Amino acid sequence: ERDEPGEEVRVTYRELLELTCRLGNTLKRQGVRQGDRVTIYMPPCPLAVASMLACARIGAVHAVVFAGFSAESLADRIRD
């Protein structure tokens, strides 16, 4: 569901799986490996879900930080 009432995005399991695999391959091409730490900073959306699943799929530890934090708070969360 999006921020606006009545707006929603529907994603099939197959679409989510394909997006997850593409993101996982992109992360690997960028050098992310099993055990690496990844911070995901994006609004709640299907892409955020696929990003979390892609990290889990390749064995990267991930933390999710949603918008609304100051730069200092964001930096603290990333360091943690």
N, C-alpha and C positions, 0 to 999 in steps of 0.2 A: 504494500500500500504506500502510495506517495504522500507527500505533505498535504496536498490538496484533498479535501474530502471527496470521495467518489472516484478518485483516480487510482488505478491499480495496474500492476504489470503482472501478467501470468507467464510463468516459465514452466515448460515441461521438464521432466526429469532428464530426458535426452538432451535438451538444450542446455540445461545446467551442467550435465556431464561434459558436453563438448566444450563449453566455455571454461570449465574447470581444467580440462586437459590442455587447452590452448594456453591458459594462464600459467599452468604448471611448467609447460615447455618454455614459455617466455621467461619465467623466473630462473629456470635452469640455464638458459642461454645468457642471462645476466649474471650468472655466477653463484646463484643461491643454491646451496647444497644442504643435505641432511644435517640437522643440528644448528643451522644458521638461525639467527633471530630476524624476524621481519615485523615491522609495524605497519599496519594497514590503517590509513587515514582517509576515510571516505564516508559519505552519508550512507545510511541503510538503504541498500538496493540490491538487486540480483547480482551485480558485479562484485559487491562487497562479500556476499555469501560465497560466490565462486572463488574469490581471492582467498578466503579462509580455507575453503576446501582444497584449493590448489596447494597451499602451504602444507596442510596436513598430508596431502597426497605425496609430496616430495620429502616429507619429514622435517620441514622447517618449523621452528617454534614461532608462533605468531601472536601478536597482541593487537587488539582493535581499539582505535581511538577515534571517536566521532567528533565532528566539527563542534565548535563552541568553546574550545579551550584557548587561552592566551598562548603566545609563543613560548613563554617560560613554563607554563603548565604542560604544554605539549612536549617540550624538551625533557622535563622531569619524567614524564610517563615513558618516553622513549628510552631514557637511561635506565629506568627501573626494569 
